């Protein structure tokens, strides 16, 4: 491409492009090689893994989206800056291309060596990780990456968009209902309506109505491809408890695998901001917390497989055998179940009719964009509902918070309740329950009833967000381990009292987080009696790994 002479280095108001100090460059030098670069040389390409970390010593390098077709320059970087974003650490493919704009020199460090350096050098690691997190957010905001083309009324379109959003994958949504050119393009490619949505990657039709797993493989998220895999510790669920277990398991020498059927972060990952997590006085988004934890676990050697769904559990020759969605099996010496909970659905007659287009159980940027400048309803009186209402109020035309109880502070943290009560764009409706949903293809209004007076009112709403409690994700366990009447996993003394066959009966067993099956532990929200807080889940994940070691030593 042609580089205009006035092209200069991109400003850095967000801190996305810090410069490496001389000391940091010296620390990197023994692990890489100095390399001359020439104008128009490609250092890494969109759609391919980035296997090297590049620090610019001289010259300039541009990051370009759609290189060779649209040539959209995102940024230009000179001496002292470094290239790449989260994909360098996670192994995902590149979402942009790095092209040399002016002759110079770079220090090229293999990605594996960089991950080890990030783990050992706190200052360097924090600098790179912070910059990479900001850059990923910028790419998402710019709509870089792959394209999802489909109908806003399609359940599969929403599935793919949610998967991309939950995994923080840069992409752009193109609505066939509004973009006639996109519809003509699909017809020219002989794409039938039944084959939509379509994923476009690097200017080509890559996938027609793909599964989440197919999309994941296309952009470098790994899922088990072998018929049988073996490990010391298998963690099922990548929420706070599962991520903590992965960090401590891998860092303490156990070959550790982590499965999740949607994305890392669990329900916490859908939170726009966690205000009361220790060590983050200004709060942290669930997505960023999950990304940081996954990178931390990965640097110790934990292997993540997302999306991969656990479908069954049984015992064979002393090992725990977990079957996964695509027909494979994983054999493990120990197992930590951290599958968490799924939000409960509202008991209203025509809910399923509107779920593909207008009903949501999370409040992330994806959902905010879906309802921007629309009137919405949030149902629930707990912290999740409160956090969602505050976040969505930045984007929606107005927010009505429907609470069944007679006081907002009944089930919500006081600091959160006060903030909501003061917000000018949130209307609180106490003693209120949803009775009916109205609309054609999309939600138009909600009929609500005051549960004290019986008075009904019709509330205009284009979307409804439901946060009314949760149910444990344990159906896949069938009758293999003991559960309480609500489906949560029994552990410790409660597992002993269950009388479930196979429960360890040795002195001191089962361990506090051990289930009715020896060597299988539960942590986080899925465990009966757990404290439903992020910090508590993290603590249980770490504690479960300590108990895994005790179990393995007892068996030696």
N, C-alpha and C positions, 0 to 999 in steps of 0.2 A: 504494500500500500504506500501511498505518497505521504511523507511527513512534512507538514508545513513548517517553514523556518521559524515561525513565531511560537511553535509548540514548546511549551516549557513545563517545568515540574508542577504537578498538581498540588495546590495548597492542602493543608492538613488541619482543619479546624476541629475535627472529632478525635484526634489522636490515633487515627487508624494507620498512619504511616510514620512511626517514630524512626529516629536514626540510631543505629548501633554505635556505641562508643568504641574508641580504639581498643580498650581493654576487652570488650565483648568480641570484636573482630579477631583479636589475637587468640581468644579462647576457642573460637570456631575454626581458626586456620588449620590446626593439626588434624582436623577431622574431615577436611574437604580439599579441593584443589582449585587453584586459581586458573581461570579460563578466559581467553580473549573472546570477545563477542563482536559480531559485525551487524550493521544495519540490516533489518528485515529477517534476521535469524530468529527462529522460534525456539524459545526455551522450554515452554510447556504448552500443550494444546488442549483446547476445549474438547471435552468428551473422553480424554485419556487420563490415566493416573499421573499425578505429579510425583515423581520418585526422588526429586532433589529440592533442597532449600537453597535459594539464591540470595546472596547478599551482594549488592552492587558496590563495586570498588571505584568504577569510573564509567562514564557514559550515561545513557538513559534507556529505560525499558518501559514500554507501554503495556497496560492490560487492556485487552480488546475483546468485546463480545461480538460474536458472529463474524469472526475473522475470515476474510475471503468472500463474504457475502454482504452483510450490512456494515461491517467495520465500525462499530460503535466504540470509541475510545472511552474507557472508564477512568483511567488515570495514567499519568506519566511520572516515573520515579528516577531519581538520580543517586549520586554517590552517598553511601551511608544507609540507605533504605534497604529493606528486604522484601522479597516477593512472596506470593502465595496467600492462602487463607486456611480455614480449618481442614480442607481436604489434605493438606500436607501431613497433618497429624493423624487424620482418621482413615486415610487410604481411599477416600472417595475420589471420583474423577474430577477433573478441573471443570469449572463452569465458565471460565474465560480463557483466553490465550495470552501468553506472555511473549511479546514481540520486541526485539531490539529496535529502538528509535534512533539511537546514536551510538556509534562505535565506542567500545570501552572494555571493561574487565569485570568479571564476577567471581565470587567465591562460591563454588558449588559443593554443598554438603549433602550426602545421602540422607533421605528422610528417616531411615532407621537410626542413623547416628544422631540426627537432630532430636528425635524423641528421647534418646538416652541423655543428651545434653540438657534438654528441658527438665528432665527428672532430677538431674544432679545440680544444676545451677539455678537457684531460686530467682535471682534477679533477672537473668536472661529468660528463663522460662515464663515468668510473669509478664515480661515485656512482649514476648512473642504471642503468648496465649491471649492477652488482652487485645492486642492488635488484630489477631485472627478472628476473635469473637465479633469485634466491631465490623471487620470487613465482611463477614458472613451476613450480618444484619444489613449492611449496605447493599450487598448483592440481592438479598431478598427484596429490599425496598425498591431497587431498580428494575426488578422483574427479569433479572438475568437467568441463564440456565435453560432448562427445557420448557416446552410449551404444552399445556393441557388444553385441548380443544374439545368442547362438548356443550351440551345443553344444561342450563342452570336448573332444569327440572329433572335431570337424570340423577338417580341415586349413585350410579357408578362415577359420575363426574364429581359428586361431592365426596365420595370415598377416596378418590385419588387426590383431590385437593386437600382433604384433611390429613391424609398420610404425608403428603409433601410438607404441609404446614407443621404437623407434629414433629417431623424429623428435621425441620428447619432447612429444607432443600430449596435453593433458589429456583424459581420457576415463574412463568407468566400464565395467567388464565385468559382464555379467549372464548367468549360466549357466542355460540352459534345463533342464539336468538337475536343478537345485536350486531354481529359482524358478517355481512353478506359475502365479503371477499373470502373469509375463512370457509364458508359453506361451499363456495365455488371451487376453492382449492381442494376440499375433500372430495367433491364430485369428480374433479379431474384426476384424482388418485384412486377413483373407483371404491371409495370408502362408503359403505352402506350405513344407514342410520343405526342398524343393530351392532355395527362395529365401533361406534363411538362410545365413550370419548377416545380420542387419539392423542398419543404422546408424540410430539415432534422434537427431535434431538439433532442438533447440528444441521438443520435444514432438510432433514429427511424424515419420512414416516418410519418410526421405529417400532411402535407398539400400538395395536388396535385393541381397545378396551382391555388393557392388561390387568392382571392381578397385582396386588401390592408387592408380592414377592418378585414378579417380573420387572416391575418398575425399579425396585430396590437393586436388583442385579444390574440393571442398565446403568445405574449411577454409582455403583461400587459399594453399596451396602451388602454385607455378606449374609448368606443363609446357607445352612448345611446342604451340601450337594452329595455327600457320601451316604451309603446305606447305613453305616454304623460308625459312631464316633465314641471315644472313651476319654474320660477325664477324672480327676480327683474330686472336683467340686463342680456341681451344676447348680446354677442359680436361675430360677424361673421367675421372671418379672424384673424389670429394670427401673422400678421406681426408687425412691430414696433408700429403702431397706435393701433392695437388690443391688443397687450401685455401691452402697457401703460394704456389703458382703463381697462384691467383686474386688473392690480396692484392697480390703484386708486379706481376702483369700489369696489373690495373686501376689500381693506384696510379701506374704509369708510362705511362699514356695509351693502352693498348691496349683496344679494345672486347673485353671478356672474357665468355665464357659458360662455365658449369660444369654438367656433367651427372652425375647419379648415379642408379642404378636403385633404390636403397633409401632412403638417408639420408646426410646429411653426417656425416663422422667416420670412415667406413670401419671396418676391424677395430678401430682404436684407439678408435672411438666406443663399442664394446661393453665396454671395460675399465672396471671399477668404480673403479679408481684407478691412475694412472700415477705411480709413486713416484720414478723417476729422470730426470724431464724437467727440463732446466736452468731454474732460476728459480722452481721451485715446491717449496721444501724440505719442505712438508707434503703434497705430492702434489696431483694434480688428476684429476678423473674425465674419462674420454674424452669423455663427452657435453658437459661444460662447456667443455672445450678446443675441441671442434668448434663449439659455439654461438658462443663468443667469436670464433673465426677466421672463421666465416661472416658474422657481423655486421661484422667488420673489413673483409672483402672487399666486402661490400655497400655500406659507406659510401663506398668508392672507385668504385662503379659496376658491380662484377661482378654478372652476372645468373645466378641459380641456377635450375635446372630439375630438380626432384625430385618424383616419381620419373620418370626418363626413361632408357631403356636404349639404349645404342649397339648397333646390330645389324650394321653393315657399314661398310667404308671403301674408297673408291676415289678416283682422281685424275681431275680434269676441268678442262681449260684452266688448269692451274697451281694450281688450288685443291684442297683436300682436302674430299671430300664424305663426310659421315657420315650414314648413315641411322639413324633412331631407331624405337623400338618401335611407335609409332602411325602409322607410314607417312610421317612428315615427313622432311625432309633439312636438314642444316646445312652451309653452305658456309663454309670458314674458310681464311685465309691460312696459319696455323700451327696445330699441334696438339700438345698435351702429353697423353700417355697415362699416367694414374696410377690405373689400375683395381685395383691391389693384388692381393691373393690371396683365395682362398676356402678355408676350413678343409677339410682332407681328411676324407673319410668313413671310418669304421671298417669293415674287411673282416670282417663277421660276417653270417651267412646271412639272418636275419630283421630286419635293421636297418630296412628300408623300412616294415615293418609298424608299428613303434613311433615312427617319425620324426614323424608328425603330432601325437603327444600327449606323448611322453616323452623325446625325444632333442633335445639343444640344442648349439649351436656358439658360444654367447656367454653371458656372465654379467652381465646388467644387472638392474636392479630388477624388470623384467618377469619374467625367469626366476626370480628369487628368490621372487617372489610365487607363481609357479606351483608351487614345490616347498616352500613354507613348512611347517615341522614334519614334513617327510618325510625318510626316509633316502635319500641320493643317492650316486652314484659319479661321480668326475671322472677322466677317462682322459687321461694325458699327463704328461710330465716337464719341460716347458719353463716359461718365465715366465708364459705365458698360462694354463696349467693351474694353476700356483701361485697367481696372483692370483685366479683363479676360486674355488679351494678356500677361500682366506682370506675372500673376500667372502661366499660361500654359507654358510660356517660360522656366520654371524650369524643365518641364517634356518632352515636345514635342521636336522632332528633330529640327524643325524650325517653326516659326510662321509668317504668312503673315497677316497683318492687312489691310483689304480692306475698304477704307473710300470714301464715295460718294462725300464729299466736297473737296475743293481745299486746305484746311489747317487743320491740326490735332487739332489745338486749337480753331477751329470754334465752336464746341459743347462740348469740353472736358476741364476740369480744367487744368490750365497752368502747375501746378506742375506735373500732371500725364503725360501730353504731353511731357514735357521735359524728364521725366524718360524713356518713351517709345522710344523717339528719340535717347537716349544714349545706349539703350539695344542692345548688339551685335547679339542677336538671333531673333530679331523682324525686319521684313522688312515692311515698311509702303508703301502702294500703294494708292496714292491720286487719286481723280476723277475716281474711279474704282467701277464698279457694276457687280454683278454676273448675268450671262446670261444663263448658262447651267451647269448641273451636270453630271458627267460621272462615269461609273462603273457598275459592275454586282450586286452581293449581297451587297457589301459595296462600299462606295464612293472611287473613285480612283483619280479623278481630278475635278477641277472647271474651267469652261471657264469664264473669266472675260473680261469686255470691258472698255476701257477708254472713259468716257462720253464726253470728249472734242475732242479727235482725232478720235474716233471710232475704234481704233486698239484693236484687241482681242488677248488674250494670254491664254494658257492652264497652270494651276497651279496644280502641284501635291499636293494632299491633301487626307488624310485618314479620316478626320473629319472636320466638319464645325460648327462653333459657331456663332449664330445669335443674335445680340443685336441692333435692328433697331427701337427702340421705343416700345411702349406698348399700349394695349387697356384695358379699364376698364372691370372688371369682374362683370357685372350687368345684364346679360341676364336672370338670374334666377328671377329677380324682375318683369319681364314682364311689365305690365303697372300700377304697384301699386304706384310708386312714380315718381316724375318729374326728367327727365334726360336732359342733354344738347344734341345738335345734334351729338356729338361724343360718347354719352352713359355714360358720367360721371354724378354723382348725383348732382343735384342742391340743395343748402342749403341757409338758411338765406333769404336776400332780393331777391336773384335770384329765390328761390323757390316760393316766393310770386308773383313775376312777371310772373311765368310760368302759373298762372291761373288754376293750377291743383286742381281738386275737393278735398276738405278735408284739404287744406292748412290752418293752424291756422291763424285767422285774429284778434286775440286779440292784445291789445297794447303791443308793444315790441316783438311780435311773427311774424314769427317763430324766435327762438333763432338763433344765428349766424351759428351753425353747424346743426341745425334742418332741416329736409327735408320737403317735401310737406305733409308729414303725421305726425301729432302731436305725439311726443314721440319717433320718429325714427330719429336718428342722423347719420351723415356720417363723417368719419375721415380718413386722410391719402390720398394716391394716388388716391383712387376711387372717391374722391370729386372734383367736378368741380372747377377749380381755385386754387387747392392746390399746394404747393411748393414741388417738387419731391426730397425731402431730408429726410434722416432718422430722423434727429433731429426735423424737422418740423412735421413729422408724429407722433413722440412721443409726441410732444406738443399738437397736435390736439386730440390725444387719451385722454390725461389728461384733456384737456379743455372740451371735450365732456361729461366726467363724471360730471364735475361741472355743466354743463347745464342740465344733467339728474336730478340732485338734484333740480335745479330750476324748472324744469318741474313737478316733483313729488310734490314739495311744492305748486306750483300754483294750482294743482288739489285737494289739501286737503281743 
